[in-house]
Amino acid sequence: MSDETRTRRTVTRRGVLRSGVAVTALGAGSALAAAGPSSARPQAAAPTAAGAPPADPTSRSHKYFAFDTGLWNGHRGMENCRIGMGGFVKDDDHNPLFREGIFENPRLPWEPRFDNGYPNVFWDPEHKKFRCYYTLFLRDPASLDTPPDQRRTRDYVIADRETGCCYAESTDGVNWTKPALGLVSFDGSKNNNILYEHVQGTSVLYDPEDPDPARRYKLITLREAGGTSLCVAFSSDGIHFTELKPWPANSPSPGADCHNLVFRDSRTDEYVLITRLWDSNIRVSAMSRSADFINWSKPVEVHRGNGFDSQIYSMPVFAYGDLYLGLASLYRDGDTALPHHDTVDLALQWSGNLTEWNNVEPGDSTFIPHGEGMGKYPRGDFDSSVIFSSVPVEIDDKLYFYYMGGKGRHTGWRESALGRGYIEKDKFACYESRTGNKPTSITTQGLNFFGDDVELLVDIDDCGWVEVDLMNQGGTVVQRGFEADNSTLRDVGHGWRRLTWHDSSVMDLDRGSFYALRITMRKARLWAIQGDLYVRPLKYTKP
């Protein structure tokens, strides 16, 4: 088969950003539109333990990603293959987007230290602007009074710090302003962008499907004054919120000293909070659910790292396709002799059910890499030591991640700033060759087809090729008419290619049977498979 035949392709573009993803933009230069859920507002009811996919798997097209182990037969049919992370591209032309206010002109004394920042960024189609809510220390005498050139000779002393939440906005996602909100008095003036004082880990959810306009923006935060408690508030415009309402007594509050990220789970139509607990001196991620955003289930642990050196400091989660993805900030504690001690990495995690999490890449799931200069504060890139990310914003065919990067150790002197970067849509991680240009072979788990639309997201280099056999579900016997040299991949853009076989249709197969795709490729990378197919059900159902 010729290289031209091997590389023919087609695809139908579908929206896959759901509940937790901030925004979708359609086409270059087009208006931005919300990527909100479509179902009706739920009734206030007891929260459930976990979500479940639709009962009828043929009711919609499915998308499976290369890193999803449930897609593949890990026992046979895999050779010279490995998972490789997608390339995160930082916006070096514009980063950092904005810095701590004490380094701006005019100087903003209520922004002495962002610290982790916990940025919460989304596109608001009602007001046609990007919004950013971020945690900071409104007061930190050490950072306020010590210029960077004097910090290297002094220890950072934690004293008299006060937390808060500030707000910034942008019409293009690049140029940001910090508007005077007139809400909170700081040193006798309300001419500032402070949304709340004495709070941390604030998250705001834009919820366009709520029929009550006064609840269109939902806020959750950890209040640190008047009794520490998780609290909620509501707003019609994203700026003027109701008074903070503490969680009810029947909703036990977690530690929550982290990014308290909330999204709406389209599987159950519930709100999901990803927060933090402590166990045996280790930070762990926890989950709580609510049907009304007021009454919450008891937070339960859902994920932890690996000892002191890999703690889940915070993990914003968003629904993507049939999976959940987590942006885990991994705190490196423990052995002070390690070069990365007291820094924070940003790794990508995935889950099918929110309660069991996996690394996207088994060895190193680093998603947003550090800049240069770790441990060289006050020198170094703005994101050289610490990274905390917001869930993505889709702009055209890219997923942009806004993140707070810091130079300087986590518990020492640090300067932080907002930056951004992107990946091409759907290209989180791929199967690729483990050894040079040697062909790679991977075989799916058993699949059932309910239509002819089967598509692969694959990059093919010059002189590369991809061909596909259709096997029995065990991956041992090729189905007649579906041999690799009969396969074609037809291009319709954006890297997607439609899979067909000459004179053979999957719709002519036994609809009650399962089949496997054996994909063989050279100088190519496979990111995802989508279309009118679904993976053979597991032999048991998890509780």
Buried (B, 14 or more C-beta within 10 A) or exposed (E): EEEEBBBBBBBEEEEBBBBBBBBBBBEEEEEBBBBBBEEEBBEEEEBBEBBEBEEEBBEEBBBBBBBBEEBBBEEEBBBBBBBBBBEBEBBEEEBBBBBBBBBEEEEBBBBBBBBBBBBBBBBBBBBEBBBBBBBBBBBBBBBBEBEBEEBEEEEBEEEEBBBBBBBBBBEEBEEBEBEEBBBBEBEEEEEBBBBBBBBBBBBBBBBBBBEEEEBBBBBBBBBBEEEBBBBBBBBBEBBEBEEBBBBEEEBEBBBBBBBBBBBBBBBBBBBBBBBBBEEEEBBBBBBBBBBBBBBBBEBEBBBBBEEBBBBBBBBBBBBBBBBBBBBBBBBBBBEEEEEBBBBBBBBBBBBBBBBEBBBBBEEEBBBBBBBEBBBBBBEBBBBBBBBBBBBBBBBBBBBBBBBBBBBBBBEEBBBBBBBBBBBBBBBBBBBBBEEEEEBBBBBBBBBBBBEBBBBBBBBBEEEBBBBBBBBBBBBEEBBEBBBBEBBBBBBBEEBBBBBBBEEBEBEEBEEEEBBBBBBBBBBBBBBBBBBBBBBBEEEEEEE
